Amino acid sequence: MNAEALYIEATRRGLRLEPRGDKLAVLPGDRCPPDFANVLRAHKGELLSWLEARAAQLPPDCAPWLHIARQILAGEFDGADRSTRASLTICLRSIAHPLCRRALDRLMEATSRRED
């Protein structure tokens, strides 16, 4: 299931999903069955990115890039080759979101360090 489908399923179950920093709040929590809570936990990062993209009124196809921007900022792409960094840069440039801008800055810094 993707984030949008999970959001729709949560709504169908009478639940509301809200980002709270790096946590995903499920309200009311006592109405969320344990099996569905496990599914939500497994997709927490994707759901947080989707909710953030939705709140920022970004197109739905931009949501996964917020997750990737977080990975870049966490250093998960520090050892990436030039081609990967170039592909990430091209995609992130088209998304007007502060998280993507910070990730772009980090990619540019990594690129300039490697070229020195």
N, C-alpha and C positions, 0 to 999 in steps of 0.2 A: 504494500500500500504506500502511496505517496502522501506527502504532508496534507495536501488539500483533501484527499479522500479520508484521511484520519480525522481531520477537522470536521468534515461533514458527518462522519460517523459519531464523533463525540457530541456534536450538536443534536443528532438524531436521538442519542441516549440521554439528552437533557443536561449535558455537561458543557462547561465553558472552559476554553483553554486560554491562558494568559501568560505572557513572558514576565518573569520576575528576575531581572538580571540574567544570570546564566542558568536559572531554574525554570521549569515549566509548571505553572500552577494549574491544577485541575479542580474546577469548582462545580458543584460541591464535591469534595473529595470522597465523602462517605458513600456517594452514589456510583462511584467508578468501580466496576468489578475488577478483581485482581488480574484476571487474564488480559483485560483491555489496558489496565495500568502498565503491565509488562510490555505490551505493544507500544504504548506511548513512550515509555522509558527507552526502548530500543531505537525509537525515531526522534528522540528529544532534540538533537542538533538540527535535524531537518525541519522539525516543527517550529523551533525557535526562529530559524531563518525565514521560513514561510510567513510566520506571524509578523516578523519585523518588516519584511518586504511588503506585506499587505498594509501594515500601518503607515509605511512610507509611500504608499500608492505606486509601488514599482510593478511592472508587469510580472505575472507569475513565473515566467521563465528566468527571471533575475534572482529568485529566492535561492537556488542552489549556489549561486555565486557569492552570496553573503556567507554561506557555510565555508566555501573555499577561501574567502577573504580571512575568516577567522583562523583557518588552518595555516595560511601564510603568516599571519601575525603571531601564531604560536610557534613558528619556526619549522613547520612540517615540510616546507619546500626549500629549506636552506641549501640542501645539496642538489637541487634540481639542475639539470643541464640547460644550456642556453636555449634550446628549442622549446622546452617546457616553460621556461620563464617568459619567453617571447609570446607563447600562446596565452598564458595567463594574463600577461600585460594587455594584449589585444582585447581580450574579453572584458577585463575589469575596467578598461578605459571607457566603455560604453555605458557603465552603470553609475548614475549620479547618486551615490550614497557615501557618507563619510567613512564607513567601514572599508569600502572598496578603495577609496582614496588613500587611506592609511596603508592598506595592503599593497597598493601600487608603489607608494613611497618605499616600503620595505623591499619590494622586488628591485626597484631602481638602485637602492643602496647595495643590495647583494650583487647586482650586475656590475656596478662601478668598482666594488671591492675585488671582484674576480678579474676585472680588466686591468687593475693596477699591477 
